[in-house]
Amino acid sequence: MVSRTLAGVLRVISVLAAGIAEAAPPKRSYDASVPTTSPIASLFGLSASPIARTTVSYPGKYKPGTIVISTGERRLYFMVGNGQALRYGIGVGREGFAWSGVAHVSSKREWPDWTPPEQMLRRRPDLPHHMAGGPDNPLGARALYLGGTLYRIHGSNEPQTIGQAVSSGCIRLTNEDIIDLYSRTPIGATVIVQR
């Protein structure tokens, strides 16, 4: 009797699990479409990014996990400790859209959807009001949302813009670099943006 009841309960659970799986299809990952640098190419200083990611000395007393962005240098520094940082090439806000200050990573998204802010839509009425995440989305493979601001640190499907001042204030990296930075950065991380 107990075994029949248990078998019935298991059947109900399997039917419910199948229904849940059908109701919520898994989010598609486009990670295989992201150009990456092979380990051999890295040995020769080659990179999928126009500005290769590298480890550098970085003076200051920053806690590991802190991000320091130098918009003038067009570089982002992720503090790893012991006076060392990972340096990434970035694209920054064009003239009139540069900013500075301190923020914190409030959330993180993989292949995020993009909804341009109202201010951007007023300047660019040709933009879509919403775009699903994917390889054609301007936010790229990952996004780190900076709480209390309209800005994000995100990937880009336009790697040629790295090292340039072309955005509306967001900080952009190649998709390869944002995937790396995303994996290292916890929610709550401090982000210091300097001009």
N, C-alpha and C positions, 0 to 999 in steps of 0.2 A: 504494500500500500504506500509506504513512504517512498519507494523507488518510483512508483507511477506518478506521485505528486511532484517529486523532484524532476522527473522527466518533463512533466507538463510545464513546470515553472521555467525550465531551461528552454523549452520551445517558445514560450511567450517572450522571454528575454531575447532570443535570437531573432524573432520577428520584429520586436521593437528596435533592436540594434540595426537591422537591415533597413527599416523605415527611416531611422535617423540618418544613416549613411546616404540614402537616396535624397533626403530632404536637404542636406547640406553637403554639396559636392566639395571636395578639397580645393583650396585655392591653388590655382596653377602657378608653378614656379617657372620663371623664365631664366633662371640662373645659368643654364647651359648656353644661352645666347650671349652672355657677357664675355667680351674678349679678355683673356688673361695673359699674364706674362709667364712663360715657362721658366722653371728653375735654372735651366742652362742659359737662357737669355738674361736672367737676373745676374748671373755671374759676370756677364760682360757689360752690365749697366744698362741693358735694354729694358724697355717697359712698354706696356699697352697704353700707358699714360704719357702725354707729352712731357710731363715732369715726373720723373721716377720717385717713388716712395723710398725713403732711406732713413736710417737711424743717425741722429746727430746729437752732439752735446748741446744742452740748453740750460743756460744759467737761470737761477731763481729758485725759490722755495715753493714750487708747485707740488701739490699732492698728486700721486699717480692717478691717472684717469681724468685729470683736468685737460681741457682743450683750450689752447691759446691760438687765436686766429690773428694773423698780421695781414690786414687787407692791403697795406702798402707793398709788402713783399709778395703777396698772393700765395701765402703758405699757411697751412694749418699744422699745429704741433700738438701731438697727443703725448702727454707726459707718461713715461714708463717707470720713472724713478731713478735715483742715483745720478741726477743731472743729465739724464738721457731723454730723448723724445723721438717719436716717429714723425718725420716731416712729409707732408703731402702737398702736392700742387693743387691749387684751387682756382675757381673762377669767383669773382666778387661782384658787388653792386656797381653798376656804371655810375658816372657822374650824376650827382643828385640823389642817389640811392644808397650810397655808402653809409654805414652807421658804426657805432661803437658802443660798448657797454658790457654788462655781465648778465648772463642768463643761465638757465639750467635746462638740461634735457628733460622734457616733461613726458614724452612718449616716443616710441619708435615704431616704424612700419616697414614691412617688406613689400616691394612692388606697390607703393601707395597709390591710391586714387588721387587725382588733382582737381581741386575746385578753386579757381583763381579768386582772390579777394575782390570785393566790389571796386576798390581803388584801381586795381589792375584792369578790370573789365571796362571801367570808364575810359582809361587810357587806350585800351586795345579791345574795342567792341568785336573785333574779328575772332577773338579767342573763344573756345568752347566754354560753356558754363560748368561743365564737368567732364572729366576724362578718366576712364577706368585705368587701373595700374597695368603696366606692361612695357614692352621694349620701346614703344613709341611715346610713352608718357614722359613729359619733361622732368619729372621728379626722379626718373631712373629707378635703379634697383632697390634702394633703401632711402629712408628719410629719418632724421633725428629732429624732432619738433622742439623748438626753443620756447618754453613757457613764458607767457606774458608778452610775446612778440608775434608778428605775422611771419617771422622768418623760420627757415629750416636749413639744416645742413643736409644736402641730398645728392644723389647721383645725377648723371646727365647722359642723355643719348647724343650729345654733341661734344665729344672729347676735345675737339679743336678749340673750345672756349676755355679750357683750363689754362690759367695764367693770364686771362683777360678780365676786363671789367665790363661785363655785359648783362648781368642779372638785374632784377628789381630789388636786390638787397639780400637774397638768399645766398648761401655759400654752396658752391657745387664742386663735386669731385667726379673723377671718372667712376663708372659703375664698379670696376674692379676695386678701386680705392674705398668707395663708400661701403662696399660689402665688408672689407677688412676693418674699417673704422667702426662700423655698426657692431661687429662681433666683439669689439674691445670696450665699447662705451656703455656703461650702465645708465639706467634712468636715474636722474638726479645729478648726473655729472655736471660740474661747473664748466661753463663756456665763457671765455674772456675774448671779446672782439676789440682789437686795437687797430687804429688807423696807421 
